[in-house]
Amino acid sequence: MGSGPAAGSVRARYLVYFQYLGTDFNGVAAVRGAQRAVGVQNYLEEAAERLKSVVPVKFVISSRTDAGVHALSNAAHLDVQRRSGQPPFSPEVLTQALNTHLKHPAIRVLQAFRVHSNFHARYAATSRTYLYRLVTGCPGPDQLSVFERNRCWALQADNLDVAAMQEAAQHLLGTHDFSAFQSAGSPSTSSVRTLRRASVSPDPGSPLVLPEESRLQFWTLEFESQSFLYRQVLCPGAILGVGTGLGPLWQSRPWSQVRRMTAVLVAVGLGALTPTEVKVILECRDPLGRHQTRVAPAHGLFLKSVLYGGLGDLAGNPACAQ
């Protein structure tokens, strides 16, 4: 007894915040096996190998994101077990080490904190906020600034009926069965969720767009809940855009509740649906309904924040400060 490599070593658990541009990844979750697709988690764990932990480091991700979805701030917990006699890494050293060894420029570790050994990044989260970016007045994606491509959904329409979208969003607020906004056959034990916030607002504009492109108007949709419905599933066939005029633009991807809600609200803004019809869609609880085929493209979606409560002992924790 006590002769193994972990004898006398101390395991330290950390909460890590990180961000990424999702364009190059098959989502945040690691892709295992000999597949060409790769997730953000693959790169994080590859960087963590350089920490020389006695036990291989695994990132437990707080919030799963689809292929092509970005994150301003996602979170994960991980355990690092150093050899006997070596003290745990400080959060600052851990952050620096991970960033030093990350091999993809589209991923960055923001900050790390020591947490209790029973802390769980997924189950302890008290709030998750997603942001979706739209742009109107754009004839096609090729007419959009190269710096904004893959970072917003370009719509041909010159404007949106924002008042109608805001009215429709009110029907989604509160605690509901969101079955109509999940993938058919989802294994979720419950599709009841509480949507705390759903907002539609004009964006001040992108600094990455030239003055002569002033016809472009940017919009932001935000959704906040403790958790959202998600199922990673690959379905055959193409998904048609709403009001883009461009036909089949993207092949089937993992579909999230947020992308489905966004697509329905955009349909309201374009006059294809009424706010009352959104209420009907919600109450029908049918993921295979005629209007539920609408799914917003992944590249306009950002995970904005993941918040935690009861971590007041972690001085400077951005999740508590927000």
N, C-alpha and C positions, 0 to 999 in steps of 0.2 A: 504494500500500500504506500501511496505517496511517491512512487518512483517514476510516474508518468511525466511527460513534458509540461503538464499544467500544474504539477505539484508546487504549492506555495505561490503560485501566480495569482494576481488580482484581476478580476474582470470588471471593466468599467463600461457603463452604458451611456450613450450620448444621443441627444436630439440634434439633428443636423438639418439646416435649411439650405436648399439649393435651387438654382434656376437653370432654365435651358430653353433654347430654340428647338422646337420639336420636329422641324422639317426633315432632318436626316434620320429620325428614329422611328422604330416600330412601337411607339408609346414609351412610357417611363419604365414599365416592368421589364425585367431581364428576359431575354429570349434564350432558352436553354437548348442544347443540342447543336448539331452541325447544320445550322440554318444561316442563310446570308443576312436575314433581318437581325437587327440589334436594338436593344432598349437602352435608355439612359442608365438604368441600374447596372448593366453590364460594364459600362465605363467606370462607374463609381466603385464597384467591387474590384475591378482590375486595379484602380488606383489604391484601394485599401490593402491590396496584397503587399504593398511596399511598407506597410506599417509593421510587418513581421509579427502579427498576432499569433499566439499559440494555437488558437482556434480560428479557422477561416472566417473573415468578416462578411456578414450578410446584412444588406440594407433591408429593413422592413418599411416599405413605402406607405406614407399616410394616405395619399390620394392618387389613384390610378388615372392616367390620362391616355387618350387615344393616340394612334399614330398621327403625327403631324400637329398635335396640340402642343402649345407652349406653356411654360410656367414662369411667372414672375417670382413665385416663391412656393415651392413644394417642401415637404418635410419627410424625414425618415428617422428611425432609431437604429442604432448598431451597437454591437458589443466588441470591445477590443480587450484582449487578454494578453498582457505582456508577460515576459518571462519573470521568474522569481527574482526579486530584488530590484526590479525596474518599476518606477512609479508610473501611475497612469499618465497618459498624455494630458496636457492642459487643453481646454477647448480651442485656444488660439493656435497651439502647435498642431492639433489635429486638423483644423481648417486649412492652415498653410500647407501641411503635408499632402492632404488630398488634392488641393489645387495644383500643387507642384507636379503631381504624378498623373493628373487627368490628361488623357491623350486626345480629347476632343474639344476644340475651341468653343463649341456651342453649349458647354456645361460649366457652371461655376458654383462652388460651395460658398454660401453667404456667411454662415455663422454656425457655431456648435455650442452645446451646453451639456454639462453633466446632469443626468437625471437618475432617478431611483431605478433599481434593477427590475422592478415590475412595471415600469412605464411602457406604454404601447403607443406608438405614433399614430396608428390608425384609429384605435378605439378610444383614445383619450382626447381626440380632437373635438372641440365644441362648436366649431364653425368653419365652413369652407366657402370661399367666394370665387366665383368664376366670372370672367369678363369676356364679352364677345364683341369684336370690332367689325363694323360694316362701313362701306363707302358707297355712296350713290353718285350718279352722274358719270359713271365709268362705262364706256362702250364695251370694254372687254378687259380681261386681266393683262393683256399685252399693252394696254393704254395706261396702266398704273405704274407709278414710280417703281423702279427695280428694288428700292429699299422697303417698299410696302408689300410687295408680292409675298405670298405665303404668310402674311400677317394680318389679313383682313379679307372679308367676303365682298368682292366687287359686284355691285348691282347696276344694271343698265338704267333702272328707273332714276329720274331726276330728283325725286323726293319721296318721302315716306309720310304716311298719316300717323304721326307720332302720338297724337291724342288718342286715336283708336288703339294703337299698340299699348299705350299706358292703361287704357280701360281694360283691354284684354288681359294684361298682366295682373290686374287686380283679382281676376278670377282664379289665378294660380296661387295667390298668397294664402298662407295658412296651412293647416294639416289636411291632406287629401290622399286618396289612393291614386297614385300616378301611373297606374298600369298602362294607360294610353300612351305614355311617353317612355316606355321601356321596350326592349327588344322582345319579340314573341319568344316564348319558351325560356324566359329568364329564370335562373335558379334561385333568385332572391326569395327568402322566406317571407318577406313582407314588402309590398310596394307602397306602403304608407310612409310619406315623408312630410316634413314641415318646411315650407318655403317661407323664409323670414323676409326676404327682400327680392323684388323683381323690378328693375328700373330700366327706362329707356331715355337716353339723353344725347343731345348733340355733343360731339367732341370738338374742342377748340380748334382742331385742325392738326395736320401732321407737319412737323418741321422738315420732313423729308420729301415734301412735294413742292415743286416749283411754283412761283407766283402766277405764271400763265395757266396753271392748272387749277385755278380758283373755282372752277365749276364743280370740283369734287367736294362732297360734304361727308365728313366722317361721323359715325354714330357709335355709341357704346351701350351695350346691354349688360346689366350685372344681375347675378343671381346669388343669393346667400342661403345656405341651409347647413344643418349639422352634417348631413350626408346626402348624396344623390344616388340615383339608380344608375347602374352601369353593368354592362355585360360584354365581354370581349367575344364577338361572334363574327364569322365570315359568312356572308350570304351571297348567293349568285346574282349576277345582273348589275346594272348601273343604277344609280340614284339620280333622279332628275332635279336640277336646281329649281329654285322658286324665283321667277321673275328675272333670271339672268339672261335669258334668250340665247343661251349657249349650249343647250341640250345636255347630254350626259358628260359631266365634267370630271367626276371622280368615281372610282370603283368602290365597292362595298368596303366599309371599315368597321371597327368597333363603334357601336352607336351608344351615345350617352343620353341621359335625360336632358341635359343642358342643351345639346345640339338639336334635339327634337323640339324643345320648347322655343328655342331661338327661331327655328324654321317656321313654326306656326305663327309666332309673333310677326315675323317678317311678312308672311302671307297676309296678315291683317294689315300691315303697313302698306302693302301693295294693292289692297282691295280685293284680294282673292278669298279672304275670309272675313267674317264680322266678329267683333268681340264676343257676341252671344254664342257664336258657333264654337269659340274656344272653350267656353263653359260646357257646352254640349260634349265636345271631344273629351274633356277631362272627366265628365260624369259617366261617359259610356264605358270607360275602362277597357277599351279594346285596342291593343297594340297593332292589330291588323286592319284597323279602320281605314277608310278611303283617304283621310287627310293625314294619317300618321306615317305615310310613306315619305313625308318631307323630313329631310335631315340636313342641317346646315353643314357646310364643309368644315373639316377639322381645323384648317389652318387659320381660321379667324378666332379661335378659342384660346384663352389664357387662363390658367389657374392663377388667381391673383394672390390668395392668402389662405393659410391654414392656421387657425387660432387654437390655443389651449388655455384652459382655466386651471387654477390651483397650482400654478408654478411660480408663485411669488418669490420663492427662495432663489430663483434663477435671475439674478440681477441683470437688467438690460435685455431680458427676453423680448424680442420684437413681437412675438405672438401675444404677450400679455400687454404690451404697450399700445397695440393698435386698438 
